[in-house]
Amino acid sequence: MIVEFETNLEEMANKVILESKSNMSIEDHNPTHDQFLELEIDVLQWVLNVKNKQANDLQSLKRIIQERINKLHIELENTRNISNINKISYIINILKPCLFIISLNLGEKG
């Protein structure tokens, strides 16, 4: 089985945003599932907005995303609320593949 790997951050983010919006429209989902889909959309839109503000400077984008991940790890260590733990962990898990794609585009080994 061949899995297509998206190396264009903007294409990947837009594809995931569209899929998440599509999944939200399915009536069988529960509110928690939809909240996580909304969170995914918000995080990816944030990444795209930062990318555009940085004039596609991938080094700057990488630094900003890494800083956000680091802050989220600190926040994760300090929280005791399970819903916050889930939310923060989910955001980190969305940002890490973005960081990996940026590193690949910079010619770095992810």
Secondary structure, DSSP 4 states (H G I P E B T S, - for coil): --------HHHHHHHHHHHHHHHHT-TT--HHHHHHHHHHHHHHHHHHHHHHHTTT-HHHHHHHHHHHHHHHHHHHHH---HHHHHHHHHHHHHHHHHHHHHHHHTT---
